[in-house]
Amino acid sequence: MTSWRIVGLGLGLALSTSVLGLAGSSTPDSRLPSPDFAPPASGPPVSADDQQPTFRSSVDLVTIDVVATTANGAPVANLTAADFELLEDGVPQAIQTFQFVDLSATSAIPPLPPGIASNEVEPGGLFVVVLDELGLQVDDVSQARRVADRFFKETLLPNDYVAVVRSGSDSGFFLTSDRTLAMSLIPQTVGRRERTLGVEEPGATAETGAPAPDAAASLAELESAVETFGVGENGRRSFQVLLGVVEQLQRIPARRKAVLWFSRGGDLPPGYFDAVDLGRLTGRDDEVFSKLIDTARAANVAIYTVDPRGLQTPGAETGRDAEPFDTGVVRDLAAATGGRALLGNNSNEALTRVAAENRAFYLIGYAPATTADKNRARKLTVRTRAPGVSLLHRRVYLPSAGAESKAIGLIESALPVADLPIALAPSAVAGEGNRRGIIVPFEIGSGLTDGAAVDYAVVALDPAGKVAARATGTIKAAGGRAIGEARLAVEAKIYQVRVAGQINESAREGLAFATVTVPVGKSKTSQCSGFVFEQAGERPGLRQFTRGTAMTISTMVSAEKLRERAITFGLASAGGPVERSWPVQLGRPLANGLWRVALSLRPPLPGGHLEVRVMEDGFLLDESCRTEFVLK
């Protein structure tokens, strides 16, 4: 029988934490037959002093994230430490650290031009959508897809980081603010939960269900013709995938992390917690399920359970005590981890509340009591003296589970690392024949000493979380920044490209992510795959070029059909109307439904902050078909 799992970056990358694994090698693992050109940068350098505050906790303190809301679900932001009381096993504890975290505000840093990514913006809310295919039936899928799609399109903010994991296939784990990769997985979701066959034992009588004396078939013969799963087998596999997600999130300290689990709740034997706040599982004492709850409690991961049957039940309400179906597992899992069970059909309101809870919360730290049994679970209780305020938080601290977290390499981090500014602008390119690749221009640092050595690593991760290609090397800083380029040979897929940098003999390091699509061709909606800028000589930044040298700008367009005389390249001041356009000679396609379109400019070139667009009949082909650059 097929086994499914969550594939973590720690399983796929073998890079050292000290110098990114292969420092000193200046040759990428693979090259594409593309012309040489200098690499990109998005305007002025980003100073580390401009970063929003990051959230860290002392190793000697236990940090609890507490959501405070009014009766209508609105966050309460004006509480102080004096408004809270914290108890461990019923004994009051002194609050030693206190911070209100509000990630809902729009970042003060201007958005980057299309096609450029950086690590300069502090991540907002952290959400992982787990589509439990092993716990969804075929008729559940359309509702799960609809609600998940709406969550992405209507609820998330630009700086929220999100990942999508499917339990029915090997899934990679990518937290990213780019929705492209995550959104591509939702339509692929299927229902794999076995249906109740309703088959009686062979020859059984309708009255008693007992085998009839003349039954010719045997139960063994029937079972040989029907694939069986065993009691609780699919449920355990669902929880194994969910456990893998929680273990990935455990790497992120001092943040509230939310998992939205779309599932009927597995098929473990029925039962209830003896005490949800603390107790051992009664009836559901399955080892995987128990470990899942223990790990989620230790990792500050709140699991919000979404039962698709509730999405289809007229009149159902979130938090209602009696539903027309068994909700034991989804209720218990949410209650035990500080989340909520979303059982009503008003999914839009419920998910809006989930998002708000995970963008505004209090971080409260205290020193745990010293006991003879250091690994003993401690019951946590947080109360508030503020009238009309409800609190949501994890209710157990597990010292032993928290100690299991392992050190990881820089490039394996679940979130960008902003101690060293990094910007990148990956583009898909086509080589000879059917070869494909990604060109990754990047810029590392701000205010660096000229000649400082910067180690870098660039990897492309496929949707299963596997390293499809990598390049490493060392470059020298000039003009305050280190500018480089990597070329990766890959197949036609969506990739997360990661660029990590570290200054030699320094503790400063950084990591930035971007998503790039390497197209097969014949996309139903015309799409561009990033822009490649070619200009001889050195350039001062990622997307900065000189006016006195010829330049070529190109992209690959994937479409079912392009009309040659209708396609043009347009040039405009950034954000303004097109001031000049040139017809594109499509020529022979790179592949069926895949073209390279290029614009060659000869000096003198126009100056300023410019925008290039690929258009059809005067209209932008797609949002992916424009980007900005600077000519000086």
C-alpha positions, 0 to 999 in steps of 0.5 A, a space after each residue: 500500500 502506498 505511504 504518504 508523508 510530509 517532506 521537510 527541507 531538513 530531509 532534502 538538503 545536505 548543507 553545513 550550517 557554518 559556510 552553507 555547505 560548499 563555500 569556496 566553490 565558484 562553479 555552479 553545479 550545472 550551467 545553461 547555454 545562456 549568454 553572460 550578463 550581469 545580475 539584478 537589484 531592487 533600488 537602494 540597499 536595505 539596512 538591517 536597522 530598518 527591519 521590523 522587530 523579530 520575535 525571540 524567546 530566552 531558552 530559560 523562559 517558557 513563551 505562551 502566545 495568547 489571543 485576546 478577543 471580544 465577544 464578536 471576535 475582534 482582537 483586544 490590543 490595549 492590555 498590559 502584563 498587569 491585566 493577566 494572571 498566569 498559573 502553572 499547575 494552579 500555582 501563580 507565576 511571575 510574568 517576566 516578558 510581555 509583548 503585544 504582537 500586531 502583524 496586521 498593519 501594512 508594512 512601511 517598506 514599499 512593495 518590490 517591483 514584480 519579479 523581485 523578492 527579498 528578505 526585507 519584510 518581516 513575515 506576517 501571520 503564519 498559516 499552513 493549510 493541510 488538505 487531508 486527502 486521506 480524511 476527505 471523501 470524493 464529495 467533500 473535495 469541492 467544498 474543501 477546495 472552495 473554502 481553501 481557495 477563498 482563504 487565499 484570495 480574500 483573507 490573507 494579507 500580502 506579508 502573510 506566509 502560507 504553505 499548502 500540504 496534501 496528505 495524499 501525496 508526498 508534499 514539500 513544506 514551503 512557507 512563502 508570501 508568494 501564493 503561486 506554488 500554494 494555489 497550484 496545489 488546491 485544484 489537485 486535491 482529491 478525496 481518498 478516504 474509503 467509503 463505507 461499503 455497507 456490505 453484510 457478511 456473506 449469507 447473513 440474514 436481514 433479521 439477525 446479521 448472522 451467517 446463513 447455514 448455506 452460505 457458499 462464500 466466506 468472509 475471507 473470500 470477500 475480503 480478498 476482493 476488497 482492499 481493506 485498510 485496517 482499523 484506524 489506518 488512514 487516520 494514523 497516516 493523516 496524523 503522521 502527515 499533520 505531525 510532520 507539518 507541526 515538526 516543521 513549524 516547531 523550528 520557528 520560535 516565539 511566534 503563533 503558528 496556525 494549521 488549518 486541517 481540512 478533514 473528517 477527523 480520521 477514523 480512529 476508534 471513538 472516545 473522549 479526553 478524560 481531561 482535554 486540558 491535561 489528560 492522557 487520551 482515553 479511547 484515542 490513545 493511538 501513539 501517533 495521535 498522542 505524539 501529534 498533540 504533545 508536539 503541537 503543544 510544545 511547538 506553540 502550534 494551534 490546529 484549527 480543524 475544518 470538517 467539510 461536512 459542516 460546510 455543507 450542513 444548512 443551519 450549522 453554527 461554529 461552536 454549536 454543541 450538537 452536530 448531525 455527525 460525529 465531530 469528536 476528533 476534530 473538536 478534541 484536536 482543536 481544543 487540545 492545541 489552542 485552536 478552534 473547530 470550524 464546524 459551521 457553514 459560515 466559513 468566510 466569517 470563521 476563517 477571517 476570525 482565524 486570520 485575525 487571531 494569528 496576526 494579533 496576540 500577546 507573547 507572555 514569558 515565565 520561568 517554569 518551576 523546578 521539579 524533580 521530574 524535569 520532563 513532567 507536563 505542566 498545566 498552563 492557565 492564563 486569565 485576564 482581569 479585563 471584562 468581556 475578554 476571552 483568551 485562547 492559548 495552549 494549555 500544556 507545557 511539555 519540557 521534554 518535547 520542547 527539548 527535541 528541537 534540532 539545530 538546522 542549517 541556514 538554507 533549511 530555515 522555514 522563514 527568511 532570515 533578515 540579518 543580512 539583506 538579500 534580493 533576488 530576481 529568478 527567471 526561467 529560460 530555455 536552452 537547446 532542445 528541451 532543456 530548461 533552466 533558471 537564472 538567478 541574479 542576486 544581491 547580498 548585503 548593505 554597507 559591506 566593506 569592499 573586498 569582503 568575501 561572501 559565501 552563497 548557496 542557491 537551491 531550487 526546490 521542487 513541489 515535493 521539497 526535493 533539491 532539483 539543482 543547486 549552486 554555491 560559491 564565494 563572491 567579493 563585495 564592491 560598492 557595499 554589496 555582493 552581486 552574483 548570479 547562479 544558473 540552474 538546470 531544471 525540468 518544467 515545474 514550479 520551484 521555490 528558489 532560495 538564496 542564502 548568504 554569509 559573510 566570511 568570519 562573521 555571524 551575519 547571514 541571510 536567506 531569501 525566497 522566491 517562486 518561479 514557474 518553469 513552463 511546459 508551454 500552452 498555458 491556458 492563460 498567457 504567462 511570462 516566466 520572469 525577465 532576463 536583462 543582458 548588458 555587458 560590463 558591471 552594473 551597480 545593482 539587481 535591476 540597475 543598468 547603464 544608459 551608454 551600453 546596448 541592452 537586451 530584455 527577454 522573457 518566455 511566454 507560455 500560451 495556447 496561441 500567440 498572434 505574431 503581429 499582435 504582440 508588442 514590447 512596451 516601455 513606460 515610466 514606472 506606473 505610467 502609460 506606455 510611451 513607446 512600443 515595438 512589435 515582437 518577431 515571434 519566430 519559431 516556438 521553443 516548444 509547443 506553446 512556448 515562445 521567447 520574446 526579446 527587445 534589443 535597445 541601442 544607446 542612447 537609452 532613456 534614463 530613470 525608473 522604467 517599466 517594460 511590458 509584454 502586450 497583446 493588442 495594446 493590453 498587458 498579456 498578464 501581470 507576470 508580463 511586466 517588471 521594473 528597472 533603472 537606467 542611469 
